[in-house]
């Protein structure tokens, strides 16, 4: 097989992987929501959002990607304390617009838009999927944008599960992809957010249900490496589930410190453990 054929096969395989994971995640969310009793939909999940609002947020994002215009901005939105940036303002317009819907109607809307989006993604050519595109993380490709959508959907699934006390799906391909998403930002998290000094190294050990070692060295700038020679300057060991919730800013890091095993430079390890949050 020629190099160009190898590249085309790899691009197709990557498209199939991301689209398959998105379709699977949407199906998982549908099953979760369909099993929730009516009163669980009003459970608080994130600041300003209950379970109904979180699903409305996902619906709004996919409807915009399908070409629907965002609803008009309601009066007083600028005063909401949890609306802190332009992306959040657009998100909130959908939530406010869809909040009056009965829960069953919103779930029906979620089913319909995700089926539409999955069909559109499957029908996309490889070239379209990997074409340059805006993403919430800056310039990238449409496929990269869909990886971020997968991360967002999985994180919000876990938000709902944590709120209603139905833990599940914390390992497997979608959770593994969520770890990959955060791992891709670890240079920024460790170097900028965590303030690791020049010449230092950090190892983050995920103890389960996903087990991994994530390594960063600060040499000019912080960068992710496969392994560290010798002992790291600082180390953290924690569950993959807690790692993702800390990275997503979902929990108070100070209150979670007893669940994180710190090693090496204690001050640096603590600084890192309390500054893992990086999402909007």
C-alpha positions as CSV (number, residue, x, y, z in Angstrom):
1,X,0.0,0.0,0.0
2,X,1.4,3.4,-0.9
3,X,2.0,6.2,1.6
4,X,-1.0,8.2,0.2
5,X,-3.3,5.2,0.6
6,X,-2.0,4.6,4.1
7,X,-2.8,8.2,5.0
8,X,-6.3,8.0,3.5
9,X,-7.0,4.8,5.4
10,X,-5.8,6.5,8.6
11,X,-7.9,9.5,8.0
12,X,-11.0,7.4,7.4
13,X,-10.3,5.3,10.5
14,X,-10.0,8.4,12.6
15,X,-13.3,9.7,11.3
16,X,-15.0,6.4,11.9
17,X,-13.6,6.3,15.5
18,X,-14.7,9.8,16.5
19,X,-18.2,9.5,14.8
20,X,-18.7,6.1,16.4
21,X,-17.8,7.3,19.8
22,X,-20.1,10.3,19.5
23,X,-23.0,8.1,18.4
24,X,-22.3,5.8,21.3
25,X,-22.2,8.6,23.8
26,X,-25.4,10.1,22.6
27,X,-27.1,6.7,22.8
28,X,-25.8,6.4,26.4
29,X,-27.2,9.8,27.4
30,X,-30.5,8.8,25.8
31,X,-30.7,5.7,27.9
32,X,-29.7,7.5,31.1
33,X,-32.3,10.3,30.6
34,X,-35.1,7.9,29.6
35,X,-34.6,6.0,32.9
36,X,-34.8,9.1,35.1
37,X,-38.0,9.8,37.1
38,X,-39.6,13.1,36.4
39,X,-38.6,14.7,39.7
40,X,-34.9,13.9,39.1
41,X,-34.8,16.4,36.1
42,X,-34.9,19.3,38.5
43,X,-31.8,18.1,40.5
44,X,-29.2,20.9,40.5
45,X,-26.1,19.9,38.5
46,X,-23.9,22.9,37.8
47,X,-24.2,26.6,38.8
48,X,-27.5,27.8,37.4
49,X,-28.3,24.5,35.7
50,X,-30.4,21.5,36.7
51,X,-30.6,18.1,34.8
52,X,-33.1,19.5,32.3
53,X,-30.8,22.5,31.6
54,X,-27.7,20.3,31.0
55,X,-29.6,18.3,28.3
56,X,-30.9,21.5,26.8
57,X,-27.3,22.7,26.6
58,X,-26.3,19.6,24.6
59,X,-29.3,20.0,22.4
60,X,-28.5,23.6,21.7
61,X,-25.0,22.9,20.7
62,X,-26.0,20.2,18.2
63,X,-28.8,22.3,16.7
64,X,-26.3,25.1,16.0
65,X,-24.0,22.6,14.3
66,X,-27.0,21.5,12.3
67,X,-27.4,25.1,11.1
68,X,-30.1,26.4,13.5
69,X,-29.7,30.0,14.7
70,X,-29.4,30.6,18.4
71,X,-32.5,32.0,20.1
72,X,-32.7,35.7,20.9
73,X,-30.8,36.7,24.0
74,X,-33.3,37.0,26.9
75,X,-33.3,40.1,29.1
76,X,-31.2,39.9,32.2
77,X,-28.9,37.3,30.9
78,X,-25.8,39.4,31.4
79,X,-26.6,39.5,35.1
80,X,-26.5,35.7,35.6
81,X,-23.3,35.0,37.7
82,X,-22.6,31.7,35.9
83,X,-22.6,33.4,32.4
84,X,-19.0,34.6,32.3
85,X,-18.0,34.7,28.6
86,X,-19.5,35.0,25.0
87,X,-19.7,31.2,24.5
88,X,-21.5,30.8,27.8
89,X,-24.0,33.6,26.7
90,X,-24.8,31.7,23.5
91,X,-25.2,28.4,25.5
92,X,-27.5,30.1,28.0
93,X,-29.9,31.4,25.3
94,X,-30.7,27.8,24.3
95,X,-31.1,26.7,27.9
96,X,-33.6,29.6,28.6
97,X,-35.5,28.9,25.4
98,X,-35.8,25.2,26.1
99,X,-36.4,25.4,29.8
100,X,-40.2,25.5,29.5
101,X,-40.4,22.3,27.5
102,X,-41.7,19.2,29.2
103,X,-38.9,16.8,30.0
104,X,-40.2,14.1,27.6
105,X,-40.4,16.7,24.8
106,X,-36.8,17.8,25.4
107,X,-35.6,14.2,25.4
108,X,-37.5,13.7,22.1
109,X,-35.7,16.7,20.7
110,X,-32.3,15.3,21.9
111,X,-33.1,12.0,20.2
112,X,-34.1,13.8,17.0
113,X,-31.1,16.2,16.7
114,X,-28.5,13.5,17.6
115,X,-30.0,11.1,15.0
116,X,-29.8,13.9,12.5
117,X,-26.3,14.9,13.4
118,X,-25.1,11.3,13.4
119,X,-26.4,10.8,9.9
120,X,-24.8,14.0,8.7
121,X,-21.4,13.0,10.2
122,X,-21.6,9.5,8.7
123,X,-22.4,11.0,5.3
124,X,-19.5,13.5,5.5
125,X,-16.5,12.8,3.2
126,X,-13.1,12.3,4.9
127,X,-12.0,15.5,3.4
128,X,-14.9,17.5,4.8
129,X,-14.4,15.9,8.3
130,X,-10.8,16.9,8.4
131,X,-11.2,20.3,6.8
132,X,-10.0,23.4,8.7
133,X,-12.5,24.7,11.1
134,X,-13.0,26.9,14.1
135,X,-13.1,25.0,17.4
136,X,-13.7,26.1,21.0
137,X,-10.0,25.5,21.5
138,X,-8.9,27.7,18.6
139,X,-8.2,26.9,14.9
140,X,-8.3,23.2,14.1
141,X,-10.3,20.8,12.0
142,X,-14.0,19.8,12.0
143,X,-12.9,16.4,13.3
144,X,-11.0,18.1,16.1
145,X,-14.2,20.0,16.9
146,X,-16.1,16.7,17.1
147,X,-13.5,15.4,19.6
148,X,-14.3,18.4,21.8
149,X,-18.0,17.7,21.4
150,X,-17.4,14.1,22.5
151,X,-15.5,15.4,25.6
152,X,-18.3,17.9,26.4
153,X,-21.1,15.3,26.0
154,X,-19.2,12.7,28.2
155,X,-18.5,15.3,30.9
156,X,-22.1,16.4,31.0
157,X,-23.2,12.8,31.2
158,X,-21.0,12.4,34.2
159,X,-22.3,15.7,35.7
160,X,-25.9,14.3,35.5
161,X,-24.8,10.9,36.9
162,X,-23.0,12.6,39.9
163,X,-26.0,14.8,40.6
164,X,-28.6,12.0,40.5
165,X,-26.5,9.3,42.1
166,X,-26.3,6.9,39.1
167,X,-22.5,6.4,38.5
168,X,-21.5,4.5,35.4
169,X,-19.5,4.7,32.1
170,X,-16.4,5.9,33.9
171,X,-14.2,3.7,31.8
172,X,-14.4,2.5,28.2
173,X,-13.7,4.3,24.9
174,X,-15.5,7.6,25.6
175,X,-13.9,7.9,29.1
176,X,-10.6,7.0,27.6
177,X,-11.1,9.8,24.9
178,X,-11.9,12.2,27.7
179,X,-8.5,11.4,29.4
180,X,-6.8,12.0,26.0
181,X,-8.5,15.4,25.7
182,X,-7.2,16.5,29.1
183,X,-3.8,14.9,28.5
184,X,-3.5,17.1,25.4
185,X,-3.8,20.2,27.6
186,X,-1.4,19.0,30.4
187,X,1.5,21.2,29.2
188,X,-0.7,24.3,29.8
189,X,-2.3,22.9,33.0
190,X,1.1,22.0,34.6
191,X,3.1,24.9,33.2
192,X,0.6,27.8,33.4
193,X,-2.1,26.8,35.8
194,X,0.1,24.8,38.1
195,X,3.1,27.0,37.8
196,X,5.7,24.2,37.6
197,X,9.1,25.8,37.5
198,X,11.8,25.4,34.9
199,X,13.6,22.1,35.1
200,X,10.9,20.4,37.0
201,X,9.0,17.2,36.1
202,X,5.6,15.9,37.0
203,X,4.0,12.5,37.0
204,X,0.2,12.1,37.4
205,X,-0.8,8.5,38.1
206,X,-4.4,7.5,37.4
207,X,-5.2,4.6,39.6
208,X,-8.5,3.5,38.0
209,X,-11.0,2.8,36.6
210,X,-8.7,4.0,33.8
211,X,-5.1,3.4,34.7
212,X,-2.4,5.6,33.1
213,X,0.7,7.6,33.8
214,X,0.8,11.1,32.5
215,X,4.2,12.8,32.4
216,X,5.2,16.4,31.9
217,X,8.6,18.0,31.9
218,X,9.2,21.8,31.9
219,X,12.1,22.5,29.6
220,X,11.6,25.9,28.0
221,X,7.9,25.2,28.1
222,X,6.0,22.5,29.8
223,X,5.3,19.5,27.5
224,X,3.9,16.0,27.7
225,X,6.4,13.2,27.4
226,X,6.1,9.4,27.4
227,X,8.2,8.9,30.5
228,X,10.4,10.7,33.0
229,X,14.0,9.7,33.6
230,X,14.5,9.1,37.4
231,X,12.1,10.4,40.0
232,X,9.7,13.3,39.1
233,X,9.9,16.5,41.0
234,X,6.3,16.1,42.0
235,X,3.7,13.4,41.7
236,X,0.0,13.0,42.0
237,X,-1.9,9.8,42.3
238,X,-5.7,9.8,42.0
239,X,-8.6,8.1,40.3
240,X,-9.3,8.9,36.7
241,X,-12.8,9.9,37.6
242,X,-11.6,12.5,40.1
243,X,-8.9,13.7,37.7
244,X,-11.4,14.5,35.1
245,X,-13.8,16.2,37.5
246,X,-10.9,18.4,38.8
247,X,-9.8,19.2,35.2
248,X,-13.4,20.2,34.4
249,X,-13.6,22.4,37.4
250,X,-16.5,20.3,38.7
251,X,-15.4,19.9,42.3
252,X,-13.6,22.0,45.0
253,X,-9.9,20.9,44.7
254,X,-9.2,21.8,48.4
255,X,-11.9,19.5,49.6
256,X,-10.7,16.7,47.3
257,X,-7.1,16.8,48.5
258,X,-7.6,13.8,50.9
259,X,-8.4,11.7,47.8
260,X,-5.1,12.7,46.1
261,X,-1.8,11.1,47.1
262,X,1.0,13.7,46.8
263,X,4.7,12.8,46.4
264,X,8.0,14.6,45.8
265,X,8.0,18.3,46.3
266,X,5.0,18.7,48.6
267,X,4.3,22.3,47.9
268,X,4.5,21.9,44.1
269,X,2.4,18.7,44.2
270,X,-0.3,20.5,46.2
271,X,-0.2,23.5,43.9
272,X,-0.7,21.2,40.9
273,X,-3.5,19.2,42.6
274,X,-5.5,22.4,43.3
275,X,-5.0,24.0,39.9
276,X,-6.0,21.2,37.4
277,X,-9.1,23.0,36.2
278,X,-8.8,24.4,32.7
279,X,-12.1,24.2,30.9
280,X,-14.4,27.2,30.3
